[in-house]
């Protein structure tokens, strides 16, 4: 079994059946994170079609201003989601500082819920890595997956010390900076992702398909001087440790135990 700990399956549109077929055929455990309410509802519908898909609710920082005014309306969806994401902050792709307070309000609301419900968070940190770390500390949220980290190495080291896990994705196939970060993450805190279908499209102009996660594992194995099977087993063990005995993630535990 392969692990794709960050993807957007609701973005596949008409080729979703092909993606789900590939996920099933290759046994790719996939976290389908959401950008907003509509994408979570779509992700839930997709998860009903595949035992390999976990739907996660989050409000992406790009969408935060639309929801910051009535956060309590999100409570039923937060409560229903076994994991929270994609959530976080972004000061790079979002260039309007006027939106930053809304991003923070939404992010803090989710972190408070994660602390109260002891849920894993799947994090977007672009340009706000230090602030994200400070908020994780403030809310005492340790069950964290940091998606596609590309920030300062000193903050990376502090996130590692905090106990965060890190998804390395398709940019490891293209970027020396990401390769350096991938090598810096301890083996026991490493996960894999694709950010499909948009991550690969952003890099090379082609829609990413689920099988790309195997290329990511192969690249990581080469970087770390090990073989593909050993690296994949390490990632599965890491995820199994992260989900632990969380009853909301019993389906993942069963899949991982049988892999």
C-alpha positions as CSV (number, residue, x, y, z in Angstrom):
1,X,0.0,0.0,0.0
2,X,1.1,3.6,-0.8
3,X,0.2,6.7,1.2
4,X,-1.0,9.9,-0.4
5,X,-1.6,12.1,2.7
6,X,-2.7,15.2,0.8
7,X,-4.8,15.3,-2.4
8,X,-7.9,17.1,-3.7
9,X,-9.9,14.3,-5.3
10,X,-12.9,16.7,-5.8
11,X,-10.8,18.6,-8.4
12,X,-10.6,15.6,-10.8
13,X,-13.9,16.4,-12.5
14,X,-14.8,14.1,-15.4
15,X,-11.7,11.9,-14.9
16,X,-12.5,11.1,-11.3
17,X,-13.5,7.5,-12.2
18,X,-10.0,7.0,-13.7
19,X,-8.4,8.3,-10.6
20,X,-10.4,6.1,-8.3
21,X,-9.7,3.1,-10.5
22,X,-6.0,3.8,-10.2
23,X,-6.3,4.3,-6.4
24,X,-8.0,0.9,-6.1
25,X,-5.7,-0.9,-8.4
26,X,-2.5,0.4,-6.8
27,X,-3.9,0.4,-3.2
28,X,-3.2,4.1,-2.5
29,X,-4.5,5.3,0.8
30,X,-5.6,8.8,0.0
31,X,-6.5,11.8,2.2
32,X,-8.9,14.0,0.3
33,X,-8.6,17.3,2.0
34,X,-11.0,20.1,1.3
35,X,-10.9,23.8,0.5
36,X,-14.4,24.8,1.7
37,X,-17.8,23.4,2.5
38,X,-18.7,22.3,-1.0
39,X,-15.4,20.5,-1.6
40,X,-15.8,18.6,1.7
41,X,-19.3,17.5,0.6
42,X,-17.8,16.3,-2.7
43,X,-14.9,14.6,-0.9
44,X,-17.4,12.7,1.4
45,X,-19.3,11.5,-1.6
46,X,-16.1,10.3,-3.2
47,X,-15.0,8.5,0.0
48,X,-18.3,6.6,-0.1
49,X,-17.1,5.1,-3.4
50,X,-13.7,4.0,-2.2
51,X,-12.4,2.4,1.0
52,X,-9.0,3.8,0.2
53,X,-10.2,7.5,0.5
54,X,-10.6,9.5,3.7
55,X,-12.5,12.8,3.4
56,X,-11.2,15.7,5.6
57,X,-12.9,19.0,6.3
58,X,-11.1,22.2,6.3
59,X,-11.3,25.8,5.1
60,X,-8.2,26.6,3.0
61,X,-6.6,30.0,3.8
62,X,-7.5,31.2,0.3
63,X,-11.2,30.7,1.1
64,X,-11.1,31.9,4.7
65,X,-12.6,35.4,4.2
66,X,-15.9,33.8,3.0
67,X,-16.3,31.9,6.2
68,X,-14.7,34.0,9.0
69,X,-17.9,35.9,9.8
70,X,-19.9,32.8,10.9
71,X,-17.5,30.2,12.2
72,X,-20.0,28.4,14.4
73,X,-21.9,27.4,11.3
74,X,-18.9,25.1,10.5
75,X,-19.2,23.1,13.8
76,X,-21.3,20.2,12.4
77,X,-18.8,19.7,9.6
78,X,-15.8,20.0,12.0
79,X,-17.4,17.5,14.3
80,X,-18.1,15.0,11.4
81,X,-14.6,15.1,10.0
82,X,-12.1,12.5,11.4
83,X,-9.2,14.8,10.5
84,X,-9.1,18.6,9.8
85,X,-7.6,20.0,6.7
86,X,-6.6,21.7,4.6
87,X,-6.2,24.5,7.1
88,X,-3.5,27.1,7.7
89,X,-2.1,30.4,6.6
90,X,-0.7,31.8,3.4
91,X,1.1,35.1,2.8
92,X,2.7,34.2,-0.5
93,X,0.0,33.2,-2.9
94,X,-2.4,35.5,-1.1
95,X,-1.0,39.0,-1.6
96,X,-3.7,41.1,0.0
97,X,-2.8,41.7,3.7
98,X,-6.4,42.7,4.4
99,X,-7.4,39.0,4.3
100,X,-4.8,37.9,6.8
101,X,-6.9,38.5,9.9
102,X,-9.7,36.4,8.4
103,X,-7.2,33.6,7.7
104,X,-6.0,33.7,11.3
105,X,-9.5,33.7,12.7
106,X,-10.5,30.6,10.7
107,X,-7.2,28.8,11.4
108,X,-7.4,29.4,15.1
109,X,-11.0,28.2,15.2
110,X,-10.0,24.9,13.7
111,X,-6.9,24.6,16.0
112,X,-9.2,25.1,19.0
113,X,-11.5,22.3,17.7
114,X,-8.5,20.1,17.0
115,X,-7.3,20.5,20.6
116,X,-10.7,19.9,22.0
117,X,-11.4,16.8,19.8
118,X,-7.8,15.6,19.7
119,X,-7.8,15.5,15.9
120,X,-5.0,15.5,13.4
121,X,-4.6,18.7,11.3
122,X,-3.4,18.8,7.7
123,X,-1.6,22.2,7.4
124,X,-0.9,24.8,4.7
125,X,2.0,27.1,5.9
126,X,3.1,29.0,2.8
127,X,5.0,32.1,3.9
128,X,3.6,31.9,7.5
129,X,5.7,29.0,8.8
130,X,6.7,30.8,12.0
131,X,3.2,31.9,12.8
132,X,1.8,28.5,12.1
133,X,4.3,27.0,14.5
134,X,3.5,29.6,17.2
135,X,-0.2,28.8,16.9
136,X,0.4,25.0,17.1
137,X,2.3,25.7,20.3
138,X,-0.4,28.1,21.7
139,X,-3.2,25.6,21.0
140,X,-1.0,22.6,22.0
141,X,-1.8,20.7,18.8
142,X,0.8,18.1,18.3
143,X,-0.9,15.7,15.9
144,X,0.0,17.7,12.8
145,X,0.8,17.0,9.1
146,X,2.7,19.8,7.4
147,X,1.9,19.7,3.7
148,X,4.6,20.5,1.1
149,X,6.9,22.5,3.4
150,X,9.1,24.9,1.6
151,X,10.0,27.5,4.3
152,X,13.0,28.4,6.5
153,X,15.1,25.5,7.8
154,X,15.2,26.9,11.3
155,X,11.4,26.7,11.5
156,X,11.5,23.3,9.9
157,X,13.8,22.1,12.7
158,X,11.5,23.5,15.3
159,X,8.5,21.9,13.7
160,X,10.4,18.6,13.7
161,X,11.2,19.1,17.4
162,X,7.5,19.8,18.1
163,X,6.7,16.4,16.6
164,X,5.0,17.4,13.3
165,X,4.9,15.0,10.3
166,X,5.8,16.2,6.9
167,X,4.4,15.2,3.5
168,X,6.9,15.4,0.7
169,X,5.3,15.4,-2.8
170,X,5.9,15.8,-6.5
171,X,8.2,18.8,-6.2
172,X,10.9,16.4,-4.9
173,X,11.1,15.3,-8.5
174,X,12.0,18.8,-9.6
175,X,13.5,20.9,-6.8
176,X,16.9,20.8,-5.1
177,X,15.5,22.9,-2.2
178,X,12.7,20.4,-1.6
179,X,15.2,17.5,-1.8
180,X,17.2,19.2,0.9
181,X,14.1,19.6,3.1
182,X,13.1,15.9,2.4
183,X,16.5,14.8,3.6
184,X,16.3,16.9,6.7
185,X,13.0,15.4,7.9
186,X,13.7,12.4,10.3
187,X,12.6,9.1,8.7
188,X,10.0,8.5,11.5
189,X,8.3,11.8,10.7
190,X,8.1,11.4,6.9
191,X,4.9,11.0,4.9
192,X,4.2,11.2,1.1
193,X,1.7,13.2,-0.9
194,X,0.8,14.3,-4.4
195,X,-1.4,17.4,-4.0
196,X,-3.2,15.9,-7.0
197,X,-4.4,16.8,-9.4
198,X,-3.1,20.4,-9.2
199,X,0.4,20.0,-7.8
200,X,1.8,18.3,-10.8
201,X,-0.1,20.6,-13.1
202,X,1.4,23.6,-11.4
203,X,4.9,22.1,-11.9
204,X,4.7,20.7,-15.4
205,X,1.3,21.6,-16.9
206,X,-0.1,18.0,-16.8
207,X,-2.9,16.8,-14.5
208,X,-1.4,14.7,-11.7
209,X,-2.8,11.1,-11.3
210,X,-2.6,9.0,-8.2
211,X,0.3,6.8,-9.4
212,X,2.6,9.8,-9.1
213,X,3.0,8.9,-5.4
214,X,5.0,5.9,-6.4
215,X,7.5,8.2,-8.2
216,X,7.7,10.3,-5.1
217,X,8.5,7.2,-3.0
218,X,11.1,6.2,-5.5
219,X,12.8,9.6,-5.5
220,X,12.8,9.7,-1.7
221,X,14.3,6.2,-1.5
222,X,17.1,7.3,-3.8
223,X,17.7,10.5,-1.8
224,X,17.9,8.5,1.5
225,X,20.1,5.7,0.1
226,X,17.5,3.0,0.6
227,X,15.1,1.0,-1.6
228,X,11.6,1.8,-2.5
229,X,10.0,-1.0,-0.5
230,X,11.8,0.1,2.7
231,X,10.8,3.7,2.3
232,X,7.2,2.8,1.6
233,X,7.1,0.6,4.7
234,X,8.6,3.4,6.8
235,X,5.9,5.8,5.6
236,X,3.1,3.3,6.4
237,X,4.6,2.8,9.9
238,X,4.7,6.5,10.4
239,X,1.1,6.9,9.5
240,X,0.1,4.0,11.7
241,X,1.8,5.7,14.6
242,X,0.2,9.0,13.9
243,X,-3.4,7.7,13.7
244,X,-2.7,5.5,16.7
245,X,-5.8,4.1,18.3
246,X,-8.0,7.0,17.3
247,X,-11.5,5.4,16.9
248,X,-12.4,7.9,14.2
249,X,-9.6,6.5,12.1
250,X,-10.3,2.8,12.6
251,X,-10.8,2.2,8.9
252,X,-7.2,3.5,8.3
253,X,-5.8,1.3,11.0
254,X,-7.4,-1.7,9.4
255,X,-6.0,-0.9,6.0
256,X,-2.6,-0.2,7.4
257,X,-2.6,-3.4,9.4
258,X,-3.4,-5.4,6.3
259,X,-0.8,-3.7,4.1
